[in-house]
Amino acid sequence: MPVHLTFPQLAALTVLAVASIAWLIFVTRIMRRNRSGAEARTVLPVPPAPPVLPALPRQRQSGPGREAVELTPAEKDAFAGLVRQLGGGR
């Protein structure tokens, strides 16, 4: 028994260690059971799309268009220097 620990501290540490190991075993078993069960399951059909409500305005399905900005040679050099500085010179 370590000299600097009291008996209640040592008992609490032991209980915590045993509980941690039990939790690890429990989680491992659950993960293995779910993994083996997932292989045996059949693929579920895709649910149909919800009906369109005519009172609501239609929304775009895609996001905004892509934008591109051409950098000047000085900006490209500054960016390359920043990448080298943050990357540790790699």
Helices and strands as residue ranges (DSSP letters): H 7-40, H 73-86
